[in-house]
Amino acid sequence: MKKEFIFTVIIPVYNVEKYLAETLDSVISQTVGFEEKIQIILVNDGSTDKSEDICLQYSKKYPDNISYIKKENGGVSSARNEAIPYIKGKYVNFLDADDCWEKDAFESVRVFFDEHYDETDAVGCRKEFFGAKSGYHYLDYKFESTRVIDLKKEYDCIQLDVTGAFIKAQAIGERRFSEKLKYGEDAQFITSLLLDKCHLGVCREALHRYRKRTDMSSALQNDVRDESYYFSSPRFFLQGMLDESREKFVQFTVMYELGWRIRKKGIKQYLTEAQYDEYCKILSGLIRQIDDDVIKKQHYLWKKHKIFCLLKKHGADRTAVLFGKLSGIETVFG
């Protein structure tokens, strides 16, 4: 008998033998009912450890629920894209292979979509760090209540990732993750999707547990050592989003990322002098495209950093540098 899955969970797998079983068990133990309601697609992206053995073990145990795909290493975007044609569920989650879900998360999301199906194509879930870090994500303020957010009005309530979100399968359509990007591919994907309706669901009751690795082996924890972080990511991710739309929630997403980059110190050791100058030029060009009120509304920028960014935006570069020195803030611009 053919199963009518409610959820599909796509998990890219690359050298995660230490974490994969815990991740899979968190999906299998969902109170919504795994065998009746959930499909898992495991995509082995060229792992060289024992990840494949774990994939085969679980797919053999649950052959009707777990599909296994093996491919040459091509990155997380290519792994996700490989799985999209095999989606059978109504709602899709792109889960990282070292993260977990609380047991009642899927049931909470099902109830949410039952109540708000026509209002939004995606729902974000509350994100809690574990491993090398604890606490909730910096954007946790948007989870004051479970609701549908009008992003034109609450443009600071952005969704940065797909790992802690559920997306309508039909809304994905022909969309695919950019394989040009190593960073920001998920923010670009879901931001573009949200532009269709400019409404985002948020489900406070559904908890996504996001692992910060103690061995610092994840891509995000090693971004400053990768040249693509400085050039491909700003051009194809940040500028790409602004080229698609100047909606304020898109601008806020770009400025949120710029806020972290502006405060990141010590990068000169990874770049030549010419590369460093080019990177600073790229950041300055992006800041100039952000509305003043979007800069002012950033929750995790100090007031001094906001003033610095506004000076940069309006072309007062020397004044910005002088202000930075006098106010005691350090920025990537030196």
Summary of the structure (lengths in Angstrom):
residues: 334
radius of gyration: 20.5
end to end distance: 64.2
largest distance: 71.2
contacts: 1095
relative contact order: 0.11
helix: 45%
strand: 18%
